[in-house]
C-alpha cells in the first residue's frame, strides 16, 4: 500500500522519515517542497502546496491509496491569514486525493479542536469554544468528510494530544524546560498546576500504523493520547531527576485539565508503550 506523507520537514514528518518500522510496513512516498534535501534512501516527490498545478499533477501520477497530511504551513504562525491559506491548500489536496481513489486520509489534528472542554475527552463530544487554528482544523475535517461522501475514501481526524519527542520545537514546554534547567538550574513556569496529556512521538506513529491498517466503515475522529493528565510541575520534577538536579516543585500533584479517552485506539490493538519518565530520559539523551 502506497502511503503519501506531507509535512516531511516538520516534527511529525521528520519522525516518520526516521521510523524504520513505519517505512518497512508501507511503501511510503514523502512530499518535499525542496526535493534536494530528502534523505538518499527515501522515496519522495516534489510538492509545493501553494502550487496547485504541481499538486494536481503529482497526485494524478502517484495515485496513493492512503495519505497522512502532516503539513501545516507557517508554524508557529496561527494568524487568520495563515489558517485561511492552509484551509484552502489542504482541501485542494484532499479533493485531488479523493479524485484519484485514495481510500484513507489521515489528518493530523489537535486536542485543541475540543476547545475549552475539560476532563476526559471522547471523540463524540461536541467542541467547546475554540480559537481560529482549532476552528480551521475542525472545518477541514468537516469539509473533507462531505467531499468523501459517495467515494471509497474515509477521513480520519487523528486528534493528537501533547506530543513530544526528538525534533520538537525548542520553544515547546519539555525542550525549553530542559534547556533552562541545564543552563541556569531553574525555570519559569507560568501554570505549574495545569495538567496535559503527554504522548511520545513514537507512540503517535504506532497509532498511525494501527489507523492505516484498520478498515474503518466511515470517517471518524480518533484520539491519540496517553489517557492520563500529568501536571506540568510533575513534568519539571521528572526532568530535574533525569538531569541530576534538585526538583523545582513539591510532589503534591493534582491532575486537572483534560486528557484523551483512547478506548477507540486501544480497540485497534494500540497501547502507549513509552512512559513519560522514559520518554523524557530518551529526549535528554539525544539533545
C-alpha positions as CSV (number, residue, x, y, z in Angstrom):
1,X,0.0,0.0,0.0
2,X,1.4,3.4,-1.0
3,X,1.2,6.0,1.7
4,X,1.8,9.6,0.8
5,X,3.1,11.9,3.5
6,X,3.1,15.7,3.6
7,X,4.9,17.9,6.1
8,X,8.1,15.9,5.6
9,X,10.3,18.6,7.2
10,X,8.1,19.1,10.3
11,X,8.2,17.5,13.7
12,X,5.9,14.6,12.8
13,X,7.2,14.2,9.3
14,X,10.8,14.0,10.3
15,X,10.0,11.3,12.9
16,X,8.1,9.4,10.2
17,X,11.1,9.6,7.9
18,X,13.3,8.1,10.6
19,X,10.9,5.4,11.7
20,X,12.1,2.1,10.2
21,X,9.1,0.1,11.3
22,X,6.7,2.6,9.6
23,X,8.7,2.7,6.4
24,X,9.2,-1.1,6.2
25,X,5.4,-1.7,6.6
26,X,4.3,0.7,3.9
27,X,5.5,1.9,0.5
28,X,5.9,5.4,1.7
29,X,6.4,8.5,-0.5
30,X,7.2,11.8,1.1
31,X,6.4,15.2,-0.3
32,X,9.2,17.9,-0.2
33,X,9.0,21.4,-1.4
34,X,12.8,21.2,-2.0
35,X,13.4,17.7,-3.2
36,X,17.2,18.2,-2.9
37,X,17.0,17.9,0.9
38,X,15.4,14.5,1.0
39,X,17.4,11.6,2.6
40,X,19.0,9.4,0.0
41,X,17.1,6.2,1.0
42,X,13.7,7.8,0.9
43,X,11.1,7.8,-1.9
44,X,10.0,11.4,-2.4
45,X,8.3,13.7,-4.9
46,X,8.4,17.5,-5.2
47,X,5.3,19.1,-3.7
48,X,4.6,22.7,-3.0
49,X,1.1,23.0,-1.6
50,X,0.9,26.6,-2.9
51,X,1.5,25.4,-6.4
52,X,-1.9,23.8,-7.2
53,X,-1.0,22.8,-10.7
54,X,2.1,20.9,-9.5
55,X,0.0,19.4,-6.6
56,X,-2.7,18.1,-9.0
57,X,-0.1,16.6,-11.4
58,X,1.8,14.9,-8.6
59,X,-1.3,13.2,-7.1
60,X,-2.6,12.3,-10.6
61,X,0.7,10.5,-11.2
62,X,1.2,9.0,-7.8
63,X,-2.3,7.8,-7.0
64,X,-1.6,6.9,-3.4
65,X,-4.0,4.5,-1.6
66,X,-3.6,6.3,1.7
67,X,-2.2,9.7,2.9
68,X,-1.0,11.3,6.1
69,X,-1.4,15.1,6.0
70,X,1.2,16.2,8.5
71,X,2.0,19.5,6.9
72,X,0.8,22.9,8.2
73,X,2.5,25.9,6.7
74,X,3.8,28.8,8.7
75,X,4.0,27.2,12.2
76,X,4.1,28.7,14.8
77,X,2.1,31.4,12.9
78,X,-1.6,30.8,13.8
79,X,-2.9,34.1,12.2
80,X,-6.2,34.2,10.3
81,X,-4.3,34.7,7.1
82,X,-2.1,31.6,7.6
83,X,-5.1,29.5,8.7
84,X,-7.1,30.5,5.5
85,X,-4.1,29.6,3.3
86,X,-3.8,26.2,5.0
87,X,-7.5,25.6,4.8
88,X,-7.6,26.2,1.0
89,X,-4.4,24.2,0.3
90,X,-5.4,21.2,2.4
91,X,-8.8,20.9,0.9
92,X,-7.3,21.3,-2.6
93,X,-5.0,18.3,-1.8
94,X,-7.8,16.3,-0.3
95,X,-10.1,16.8,-3.3
96,X,-7.3,15.6,-5.6
97,X,-6.6,12.5,-3.4
98,X,-10.3,11.6,-3.4
99,X,-10.5,12.0,-7.2
100,X,-7.6,9.6,-7.5
101,X,-9.3,6.9,-5.4
102,X,-7.3,7.4,-2.2
103,X,-9.1,5.2,0.3
104,X,-7.9,6.7,3.6
105,X,-6.8,10.2,4.5
106,X,-5.3,10.7,8.0
107,X,-5.5,14.3,9.1
108,X,-3.1,15.3,11.9
109,X,-5.5,17.1,14.1
110,X,-5.1,18.5,17.6
111,X,-6.6,18.2,21.0
112,X,-7.3,21.9,20.8
113,X,-10.1,21.0,18.5
114,X,-12.1,20.2,21.6
115,X,-11.9,23.9,22.7
116,X,-12.3,24.7,26.4
117,X,-13.8,21.3,27.4
118,X,-12.1,19.7,30.4
119,X,-11.9,16.2,31.9
120,X,-11.8,13.1,29.8
121,X,-12.4,13.9,26.2
122,X,-14.3,11.5,24.0
123,X,-14.4,11.5,20.2
124,X,-18.2,12.0,20.0
125,X,-18.1,15.2,22.2
126,X,-19.2,18.5,20.7
127,X,-16.4,21.0,20.8
128,X,-16.3,23.9,23.2
129,X,-15.2,27.5,22.4
130,X,-12.1,27.3,20.1
131,X,-9.6,29.6,18.5
132,X,-9.1,30.1,14.8
133,X,-6.5,27.4,14.5
134,X,-8.7,24.7,16.0
135,X,-11.7,26.1,14.1
136,X,-9.7,25.7,10.9
137,X,-8.8,22.1,11.7
138,X,-12.4,21.3,12.5
139,X,-13.6,22.9,9.3
140,X,-11.1,20.9,7.2
141,X,-12.3,17.7,8.7
142,X,-16.0,18.6,8.2
143,X,-15.4,19.7,4.6
144,X,-13.3,16.6,3.8
145,X,-15.9,14.4,5.3
146,X,-18.6,15.9,3.0
147,X,-16.2,15.7,0.0
148,X,-15.6,12.0,0.6
149,X,-19.3,11.0,0.6
150,X,-20.1,8.7,-2.2
151,X,-16.5,7.6,-2.6
152,X,-14.5,4.8,-1.1
153,X,-12.4,7.2,1.0
154,X,-12.6,7.5,4.8
155,X,-11.3,10.6,6.5
156,X,-9.6,10.1,9.9
157,X,-9.2,13.2,12.1
158,X,-6.4,12.0,14.4
159,X,-6.6,14.4,17.3
160,X,-3.1,14.3,18.8
161,X,-2.7,15.5,22.4
162,X,0.5,16.9,23.8
163,X,3.0,15.1,21.6
164,X,6.7,15.5,22.5
165,X,10.0,13.9,21.4
166,X,13.1,14.3,19.3
167,X,12.9,17.1,16.8
168,X,10.3,19.1,18.7
169,X,10.4,22.9,18.5
170,X,12.8,24.3,21.1
171,X,10.1,26.6,22.5
172,X,7.8,23.7,23.5
173,X,7.5,23.0,27.2
174,X,9.7,20.0,27.5
175,X,12.7,21.1,25.4
176,X,12.5,24.7,26.7
177,X,12.4,23.5,30.3
178,X,15.3,21.1,29.8
179,X,17.4,23.9,28.2
180,X,16.6,26.3,31.1
181,X,17.4,23.8,33.8
182,X,20.6,22.9,32.1
183,X,21.8,26.4,31.6
184,X,20.5,28.2,34.8
185,X,19.5,25.4,37.2
186,X,16.0,26.8,37.4
187,X,13.0,27.5,35.1
188,X,10.0,29.8,35.0
189,X,6.6,28.0,34.7
190,X,3.5,30.2,34.5
191,X,1.0,27.4,35.1
192,X,2.7,24.6,37.1
193,X,-0.6,23.1,38.2
194,X,-2.0,22.8,34.7
195,X,-2.2,19.2,33.5
196,X,-1.7,17.9,30.0
197,X,-1.9,14.5,28.3
198,X,1.7,14.0,27.1
199,X,2.3,11.4,24.4
200,X,5.6,10.4,22.9
201,X,6.0,10.8,19.1
202,X,6.9,7.1,18.7
203,X,3.6,6.1,20.3
204,X,1.8,8.6,17.9
205,X,3.5,6.8,14.9
206,X,2.4,3.5,16.3
207,X,-1.1,4.9,16.4
208,X,-0.8,6.0,12.7
209,X,0.2,2.4,11.8
210,X,-2.9,0.9,13.5
211,X,-5.2,3.5,11.9
212,X,-3.7,2.8,8.4
213,X,-4.1,-0.9,8.9
214,X,-7.7,-0.8,10.1
215,X,-10.6,-0.7,7.7
216,X,-13.0,1.9,9.1
217,X,-16.5,1.8,7.7
218,X,-16.9,5.6,7.9
219,X,-15.0,8.8,8.5
220,X,-14.3,9.4,12.2
221,X,-12.3,11.2,14.9
222,X,-9.6,9.2,16.7
223,X,-7.9,10.5,19.9
224,X,-4.2,9.9,20.2
225,X,-3.2,10.4,23.8
226,X,-1.9,8.5,26.8
227,X,-5.2,8.7,28.6
228,X,-3.6,10.4,31.6
229,X,-3.3,14.1,32.6
230,X,0.1,14.9,34.1
231,X,0.7,18.2,35.9
232,X,3.3,20.5,34.4
233,X,5.2,20.7,37.7
234,X,5.4,16.9,37.8
235,X,7.0,17.0,34.3
236,X,9.5,19.6,35.5
237,X,10.4,17.4,38.5
238,X,10.9,14.4,36.2
239,X,13.3,16.5,34.1
240,X,15.2,17.6,37.2
241,X,15.6,14.0,38.3
242,X,16.7,12.9,34.8
243,X,19.5,15.6,34.6
244,X,20.5,15.2,38.3
245,X,19.4,18.4,40.0
246,X,17.0,19.2,42.8
247,X,13.3,19.2,42.0
248,X,11.7,22.6,41.5
249,X,8.3,21.8,42.9
250,X,6.6,19.9,45.7
251,X,5.2,16.5,44.9
252,X,1.6,17.3,45.7
253,X,0.3,16.5,42.2
254,X,-3.4,17.0,41.4
255,X,-4.5,16.1,37.9
256,X,-6.9,18.5,36.2
257,X,-7.2,19.9,32.7
258,X,-8.1,17.4,30.0
259,X,-7.0,14.1,28.7
260,X,-7.8,11.7,25.9
261,X,-10.3,8.9,26.1
262,X,-8.3,6.5,23.9
263,X,-10.6,3.4,24.0
264,X,-11.2,3.6,20.3
265,X,-7.5,3.5,19.6
266,X,-7.0,0.7,22.1
267,X,-9.7,-1.3,20.3
268,X,-7.4,-1.3,17.2
269,X,-4.7,-3.0,19.2
270,X,-2.7,0.1,20.2
271,X,-1.3,1.0,23.6
272,X,1.1,3.6,24.8
273,X,4.5,1.9,25.1
274,X,6.6,4.8,26.4
275,X,6.1,6.3,29.8
276,X,6.6,10.0,30.4
277,X,9.7,9.2,32.5
278,X,11.3,7.1,29.8
279,X,10.3,9.5,27.1
280,X,12.0,12.4,28.8
281,X,15.1,10.4,29.5
282,X,15.3,9.5,25.8
283,X,14.8,13.1,24.8
284,X,17.6,14.3,27.1
285,X,20.0,11.6,25.9
286,X,19.5,12.7,22.3
287,X,19.6,16.5,22.8
